[in-house]
Structures are given as structure tokens and as C-alpha cells.
Amino acid sequence: MNRILGYGFSLGCGALPALAVFACFFPPRQRRLADMRLSSSVWREGMLALFWMFCGGMALLTLTPRWVVWSLIDCLHGYRWNVGGYPFFERGTMNLKPFQTFRFDTYILAGNIIMFTPFGFFAALLWRGYTWRRALLTGVCITGFIECWQLCVGRAFDIDDLLFNTLGVLCGFWIWLGLRRLAPDFVRAFHVRPCKE
């Protein structure tokens, strides 16, 4: 449970700066929509803000060395920030043999799938024309970038992460498909619409 709280706290630490960036881009984005005679509902803007926050949290969690996340978790427990001379950039390791990492730990497997589900769900909800092929491409590209970057910050490129994170993105897309079938009017509220004259 402490581990989940720590990851949640780390996500929050990345989410707040992402929300600030979203707020900075909000006025020019609204002007651009108005120039194109389009409008975005409060529901859509709220969901976009949540998506930005999620992306910021995931960036902190996946693109930084492990000691950054551990230090944040230590701060949550009342300890000082631990910078202790650890390098930010350091060569990582590589696992190209499928189904090794998650063979014995179903919690990590489920966590990887669940953590990447929002990438597929939010993208399908917020942008028209998002298909399962785009969800697959999104999963491969995002996860591939993360895994390659982790080689530079002392973490690991793991083929299992690539497979199951991509599966998580596809699961998010499938959840959106179910929601669209059950509540199509609700889903349409998250799309941009032509302005009323």
C-alpha cells in the first residue's frame, strides 16, 4: 500500500507542473479555436487538463532515474530529499527476452497495463477519428520512447514493458469503445464543436 501511495504522490508531483503548462497554453488555444469557429466545452477542457496532468505525472514516474521517485517517496514519509551524489544520466540495462519480468509478479503486470490505459482512453475520448490502429501506434511509440530513454537514466529497456504498456493503451481504447456504445451523447460532449452563429 505504501508503494501505491508513493507512486500516487510521485504522479501528483509531475501533475502540478503539467497543469501549470496547460494553463499557460489555454488562452492561445482558445483563440485558435475561435479563429476556426470551433468551441470546446467545459467538460472537454476539464478532461484535457486531467490528461495533461496524467502525462506530467507519468513523465516524472517513467523518464527520471529511480532515485528521483524513491526520494519523493522518502519526502512523503518525512525524510529529507536524497540527492546523495546519484547521477541523472547513467547507462541502463536491457531485456529483450519476452515474458521474463512479469513471469512471477502479476501485480506489476496489472500495474503496467492499468498505468497506460489512460493514454488510449483520453486520446479516443478527446479526438475524433481515433482508431484501434492509432491506439496501437500510440502505445508502441510512447512506450518505445520511454523504454529507450530509460536506457540513458540508469533504468532498463524491457520488452515486457513495451508489450504490456501497449496492451494498456489498447485497453483504454476498448474501454472508450464500450462507453461510446453505452452513452454516445456523453462521449460527444468531449469533442470540439462548431460555434453557434
Disulfide bonds with the S-S distance in Angstrom:
none
